[in-house]
Amino acid sequence: MANGEMRGAAAKDDDTPRDPYLDHTEQGVSELRKIRRLMLCTFLLAMFTATYFARDVLLPIVLAILLTLTLRPAVRGLQRIGIPPGISAVLLMLAIGLGFAVAGYFLSGPIGQMAARAPQIGAEVQFKLAGLMDRLASIREVGAQVTEMADAAGATEEKMEVVVDQSGPIPSAVGSVASIGSSLVAAMILTLFLLASGDFYHRRIVEASPKLHDKKRALTIVRDVEKQISRYLGAITIINAGLGFAIGIALWILGLPMPHVWGTLAFLLNFMPFIGAIIGTVAVGAFALVSFDTVPYALLAPLAYFTLTAIEGNFVTPMLVGRRLELNIVSVFVTVAFWIWLWGVPGAVLAVPFLVVVKAVCDNVPSLRAFGGFLSGDPAMKTEGTDPDRGEKHATRAA
């Protein structure tokens, strides 16, 4: 009897008409969410469009910010031993500028010679690969004949020509790298000013936050971004230097001319994930084909280059960079492809540092921590060093 009364009461509650005002409120909230999503998508589209067309203006600024985040711990360490930020900033920029000048001086001659010989190299490569291309063409013709015999409808097959593109990715890549020289100079000047200002912008960021909790979190994010980007770029620079040395030694053993130039180029190209190894392998292979008499022996040079870059990317870098800075290969590939489309060669160089900054921010914002876990190399969520309360306490003590 009691159960029947309860079912009757439940049915009576179901028959109770809903409040029209409540339905109108829920509909309004749903519409506001849709409008917010639409405005966010519009904002992102406008931001990417502006970023694409304002590359010449934004590139020095982005480079300066990354250099500042990388060198800020060094400036802070020199400040602890009594060196003012202005002097340490000048010394660091002079050291970096001197390094670029020395590298450019030693590389300008060999690279200029190779650029002048580019048409000749292309012709020689085409001549030496003519036999291989003829074999590929004959194999393609046999395959076409088999397809025609198996096609009951008698569809015609279009013949495909084998064409060797002499332009290749190397001249365009070299031209793109040369075009960012002025942007690099402007970025170094801006970096000098940012480093010389000390913690001025840190204080402005903290003061802009309204609450004490927000101030602590903002300082934690800034310090963690500096720490992670400086560790990552420092480790990658050391790894690339070791890779360039190993490639130079390997090509010297094989007898390839100018192995020190190829080692230096390998060091620079490896700052571009995926595409750097491809460009280096193709360039070494083309130069080896015109330097050696036999094609099989010439192919050892690009094989050695590719093998060493594969060992570096799959074993050395994950081991030395560490789990905290390790990134998901899918996210790295998508980010590199997007920034290459957006900014070309400079975008390929800046893609992974940008991803490291995004991951550092996500690790310190609770609402974005799941996205930061997706960017990590380990699919499991990292809890070590990502506790916001502990990070805020540490940042407060550091401040």
C-alpha positions in Angstrom: 0.0 0.0 0.0 2.8 2.3 0.9 4.6 1.5 -2.4 1.4 2.3 -4.3 1.2 5.7 -2.6 4.8 6.5 -3.4 4.3 5.6 -7.1 1.2 7.8 -7.2 3.1 10.7 -5.6 6.0 10.2 -8.1 3.6 10.2 -11.0 1.9 13.3 -9.7 5.3 15.0 -9.5 6.0 14.1 -13.1 2.8 15.6 -14.2 3.6 18.9 -12.5 4.2 21.5 -15.2 7.7 23.0 -15.3 8.3 26.7 -14.5 8.4 28.6 -17.8 10.8 31.1 -16.2 13.2 28.3 -15.4 13.1 26.9 -18.9 13.7 30.4 -20.3 16.7 30.8 -18.0 18.2 27.5 -19.0 17.7 28.3 -22.7 19.4 31.7 -22.2 22.4 30.1 -20.5 22.7 27.6 -23.3 22.6 30.4 -25.9 25.2 32.3 -24.0 27.5 29.3 -24.1 27.1 28.9 -27.8 27.8 32.6 -28.3 30.9 32.3 -26.1 32.2 29.4 -28.2 31.5 31.2 -31.4 33.3 34.3 -30.1 36.3 32.2 -29.0 36.5 30.5 -32.4 36.3 33.9 -34.1 39.0 35.3 -31.9 41.3 32.4 -32.6 40.8 32.7 -36.3 41.5 36.4 -36.2 44.6 35.9 -34.1 46.0 33.2 -36.4 45.3 35.5 -39.4 47.0 38.4 -37.8 49.9 36.2 -36.8 50.3 35.0 -40.4 50.4 38.5 -41.9 52.3 40.2 -39.1 55.2 37.7 -39.2 57.9 40.4 -39.9 56.8 42.3 -36.8 56.0 39.4 -34.4 59.1 37.2 -35.2 61.7 39.4 -33.4 59.3 39.8 -30.5 58.7 36.1 -30.1 62.5 35.4 -30.5 63.3 38.0 -27.9 60.8 36.6 -25.4 62.2 33.0 -25.8 65.8 34.3 -25.5 64.8 36.2 -22.4 63.1 33.3 -20.8 66.1 31.1 -21.6 68.8 33.5 -20.3 66.9 35.0 -17.3 68.1 32.3 -14.9 71.7 33.0 -15.9 71.2 36.7 -15.4 69.6 36.0 -12.0 72.5 33.8 -11.0 75.1 36.5 -12.0 73.1 39.0 -10.0 73.5 36.8 -6.9 77.3 37.2 -7.2 77.1 40.9 -7.5 76.9 41.5 -11.3 74.1 43.9 -12.2 71.5 42.7 -14.7 72.5 45.4 -17.3 76.1 44.3 -17.4 75.3 40.6 -17.5 72.8 41.2 -20.3 75.4 43.0 -22.3 78.0 40.2 -21.7 75.5 37.5 -22.7 74.4 39.3 -25.9 78.0 40.0 -26.9 78.9 36.3 -26.4 75.9 35.2 -28.5 76.6 37.8 -31.2 80.3 36.8 -31.3 79.3 33.1 -31.7 77.0 33.9 -34.6 79.7 36.1 -36.2 82.4 33.4 -35.9 80.1 30.7 -37.2 79.0 32.9 -40.1 82.6 33.8 -41.0 83.7 30.2 -41.2 80.6 28.9 -42.9 80.1 31.7 -45.4 82.9 30.5 -47.7 82.0 26.8 -48.0 78.3 27.5 -48.2 78.8 30.2 -50.9 80.9 27.7 -52.9 78.2 25.1 -52.6 75.5 27.6 -53.5 77.5 28.6 -56.6 77.8 25.0 -57.6 74.2 24.2 -57.1 73.2 23.9 -60.8 76.3 21.8 -61.4 75.5 19.6 -58.4 72.0 19.1 -59.6 73.1 18.1 -63.1 75.7 15.6 -61.8 73.1 14.1 -59.4 70.7 13.7 -62.2 73.3 12.1 -64.4 74.5 9.6 -61.7 70.9 8.7 -60.8 69.9 8.3 -64.5 70.4 4.5 -64.4 68.4 4.2 -61.2 65.6 6.4 -62.7 65.6 4.3 -65.9 65.2 1.1 -63.8 62.3 2.7 -61.8 60.7 3.8 -65.1 61.0 0.3 -66.5 59.5 -1.2 -63.3 56.7 1.4 -63.6 56.0 0.4 -67.2 55.9 -3.3 -66.3 53.4 -2.5 -63.6 51.3 -0.4 -66.0 51.3 -3.3 -68.5 50.1 -5.8 -65.8 47.4 -3.4 -64.8 46.2 -3.0 -68.4 46.1 -6.8 -68.9 44.1 -7.2 -65.6 41.7 -4.4 -66.5 38.6 -6.1 -68.1 37.1 -2.8 -69.1 40.2 -1.9 -71.1 40.7 1.4 -69.2 43.8 3.3 -70.4 46.5 4.1 -68.1 48.3 7.4 -68.1 52.0 7.2 -68.3 54.0 8.9 -65.6 57.3 10.6 -66.2 60.1 10.6 -63.8 61.4 14.1 -63.3 64.3 15.1 -61.1 63.6 18.5 -59.5 66.8 20.4 -59.4 65.4 23.2 -57.2 64.9 20.9 -54.1 64.3 22.1 -50.6 67.8 23.3 -49.9 68.0 26.6 -51.8 64.6 27.7 -50.5 65.5 26.7 -46.9 68.9 28.6 -47.2 67.0 31.6 -48.5 64.5 31.5 -45.7 67.2 31.2 -43.1 69.1 34.2 -44.6 65.9 36.3 -44.6 65.6 36.2 -40.8 69.0 37.7 -40.2 67.6 41.2 -39.6 64.9 39.7 -37.3 67.6 38.0 -35.3 69.5 41.2 -34.8 66.3 43.0 -33.7 65.5 40.2 -31.4 68.9 40.3 -29.7 68.6 44.1 -29.2 65.1 43.6 -27.6 66.4 40.7 -25.5 69.2 43.0 -24.2 66.6 45.5 -23.0 64.4 42.8 -21.4 67.3 41.2 -19.6 68.7 44.6 -18.4 65.3 45.4 -16.9 65.7 42.7 -14.3 62.5 41.6 -12.6 60.6 44.7 -13.7 58.1 42.8 -15.8 57.7 40.1 -13.1 56.6 42.8 -10.7 54.2 44.3 -13.2 52.6 40.9 -13.8 52.2 40.2 -10.1 50.8 43.7 -9.5 48.3 43.3 -12.3 46.7 40.3 -10.5 43.9 41.4 -8.1 44.1 38.7 -5.4 47.0 37.3 -3.4 46.3 33.8 -4.6 46.4 35.0 -8.2 49.7 36.9 -7.6 51.3 33.7 -6.3 50.0 31.6 -9.2 51.2 34.2 -11.8 54.7 34.3 -10.2 54.7 30.4 -10.1 53.8 30.2 -13.8 56.5 32.8 -14.9 59.2 31.1 -12.9 58.2 27.6 -14.1 58.1 28.7 -17.7 61.6 30.2 -17.3 62.9 27.1 -15.7 61.5 24.7 -18.2 62.3 26.6 -21.4 65.9 27.3 -20.2 66.4 23.6 -19.3 64.9 22.4 -22.6 66.9 24.8 -24.9 70.1 24.2 -22.9 69.7 20.5 -23.1 68.8 20.6 -26.8 71.8 22.9 -27.6 74.2 20.5 -25.9 72.6 17.5 -27.7 72.7 19.2 -31.1 76.4 20.1 -30.5 77.1 16.4 -29.8 75.2 15.3 -32.8 77.0 17.8 -35.1 80.3 16.6 -33.7 79.4 12.9 -34.3 78.1 13.6 -37.8 81.3 15.5 -38.6 83.5 12.6 -37.4 81.4 10.1 -39.4 81.6 12.0 -42.6 85.3 12.6 -42.1 85.8 8.9 -41.8 83.9 8.3 -45.0 86.1 10.9 -46.7 83.4 13.5 -47.5 84.9 17.0 -48.2 84.2 19.7 -45.6 83.0 17.4 -42.8 83.2 20.3 -40.3 80.8 22.3 -42.3 78.3 19.5 -42.4 78.7 19.0 -38.7 77.9 22.6 -38.0 74.9 22.5 -40.4 73.7 19.4 -38.6 73.9 21.3 -35.3 71.8 24.2 -36.7 69.3 22.0 -38.7 68.5 19.8 -35.7 66.8 22.7 -34.0 64.0 22.0 -36.6 62.3 18.7 -35.6 61.6 16.3 -38.4 62.3 18.7 -41.3 65.9 19.4 -40.2 67.0 15.7 -40.4 65.3 15.4 -43.8 67.0 18.5 -45.2 70.4 17.5 -43.8 70.1 13.9 -45.2 69.1 15.1 -48.7 71.9 17.8 -48.8 74.6 15.3 -47.6 73.3 12.7 -50.1 73.4 15.2 -53.0 76.9 16.4 -52.1 78.2 12.8 -51.6 76.9 11.8 -55.1 79.1 14.4 -56.7 82.1 13.8 -54.4 82.4 10.0 -54.7 82.7 7.9 -57.9 80.3 5.1 -57.0 76.6 5.6 -56.0 76.6 2.8 -53.4 79.5 4.3 -51.5 78.0 7.8 -51.8 74.8 6.6 -50.2 76.8 5.7 -47.0 77.0 9.4 -46.1 73.3 10.2 -46.0 72.7 6.8 -44.4 75.2 7.7 -41.6 73.6 11.2 -41.2 70.1 9.7 -41.0 71.1 6.9 -38.6 72.8 9.3 -36.1 69.8 11.7 -36.2 67.5 8.8 -35.6 69.5 7.6 -32.6 69.6 11.1 -31.2 65.8 11.6 -31.6 64.7 8.2 -30.3 67.2 7.5 -27.5 69.6 10.4 -26.6 67.1 13.3 -26.4 64.4 11.4 -24.4 67.1 10.2 -22.0 68.8 13.5 -21.4 65.8 15.9 -21.6 63.9 13.9 -18.9 60.3 13.0 -18.3 59.2 16.4 -17.1 60.2 18.1 -20.4 59.4 15.1 -22.6 56.7 16.0 -25.1 54.1 13.8 -27.0 55.4 13.0 -30.5 51.9 13.6 -32.0 51.6 17.1 -30.4 55.2 18.0 -31.5 54.5 16.9 -35.1 51.2 18.8 -35.3 52.8 21.9 -33.8 55.8 21.8 -36.1 53.5 21.3 -39.2 51.3 24.2 -38.1 54.1 26.6 -37.5 55.9 25.7 -40.7 52.7 26.5 -42.5 52.4 29.7 -40.5 55.9 31.1 -40.5 58.1 28.7 -42.6 61.6 27.9 -41.4 61.4 30.3 -38.4 58.2 28.6 -37.3 59.9 25.2 -37.4 62.6 26.5 -35.1 60.1 28.2 -32.7 57.5 25.4 -32.7 58.8 23.2 -29.9 59.9 26.0 -27.6 56.4 27.4 -27.9 55.0 24.0 -27.1 57.2 23.9 -24.0 55.9 27.2 -22.8 52.3 26.1 -23.4 52.9 22.9 -21.4 54.5 24.8 -18.5 51.5 27.1 -18.3 49.1 24.1 -18.5 50.9 22.3 -15.7 50.3 25.2 -13.3 46.7 26.0 -14.2 44.3 23.3 -12.7 41.7 23.8 -15.5 44.4 23.2 -18.2 46.3 20.3 -16.5 44.5 17.6 -18.5 45.6 19.3 -21.7 49.2 19.5 -20.3 49.0 15.8 -19.6 48.1 15.2 -23.2 51.2 17.2 -24.3 53.5 15.1 -22.1 55.5 12.2 -23.4 54.1 10.0 -20.6 50.4 9.5 -21.0 50.0 9.2 -17.3 49.5 12.5 -15.5 52.6 14.0 -13.9 52.1 14.9 -10.3 55.8 15.5 -9.5 56.4 19.3 -9.3 52.9 20.2 -10.5 51.3 20.9 -7.1 50.1 24.4 -7.4 50.2 25.1 -3.6 53.7 23.8 -3.3 54.8 25.7 -6.4 53.2 28.9 -5.1 54.9 28.6 -1.7 58.3 28.1 -3.5 57.6 31.0 -5.8 56.7 33.2 -2.8 59.9 32.3 -1.0 61.9 33.0 -4.2 60.3 36.3 -4.7 
